[in-house]
């Protein structure tokens, strides 16, 4: 389908100019300025998304598929460059969600995967150069960068090629200095999840609460998951944080931090954990001393391990990603491009995040898990 689709995609690429301020279909960036913009070298979603576009694509992604309205001369050619050889199943689930949604949409496609590990930055550069060199072979290129800053030049290079549309997975903070912005970014927002969790915790537990935290590694992810959550509950609910332990996202870090908190800060009635591994270590430490009913414990992500811990009464709440949203939204974005509706898309898509908690019934938790992994399947993937 390369010849037919290229005309559509060239139209979408025509608006790209020689500065980072323009992204196709999204006008001059930023569309608005939010606090702290002058101190950041990237934009946040609220600065680059037109009102209503994100919510519209989230709704479409969560709804029943509507078949592609056009015809195809042949299958779409989709290249994927991502660290799918790594342990995480994030990439495999994205792939399954995207392809199964494309099937539901009635779109014919063929994929070419360029796999690497998370640490193989130079291999991703090799793949990016190969895809650009063979631009006439592809309609869409999906790039899951090993690390955003390291791969920024490759994003710029692929986005500047008018032979295909470029989508970026797993990041939602477009760097300001890119000469060429990709067509769209797809991710989950830790900042949005933190605010969702903040609202839930304040509504359930109220004001003037004492908390301790198992944080991850200093950086943007923990700043959002832990820092934004902390700032929100302290400002809105007058909460007090008595201790912050950096557990480096490891199970052992969650265990050690929680053991210390239980001994040295018994006044802390809530323990925040910034990822699944630390949450599992935290509840393990609590169970070991019979404290799992005395402390309100939270996780992050809504993984199967966390949901099982909620079912056992060991974990109390977690911000849960609708995990298949990123892949399914990518399929919907492909359809929009094929139908010439790319101006309806948000520049940055964020998957839905809700709160799973111990006051839900088994049936409610099961339904939430089914929705989150409606394409890739509940339970561990066979790799």
Order of alpha helices (4+ residues) and beta strands (2+ residues): alpha-alpha-alpha-beta-alpha-beta-alpha-beta-alpha-beta-beta-alpha-beta-alpha-beta-alpha-beta-alpha-beta-alpha-beta-alpha-beta-beta-alpha
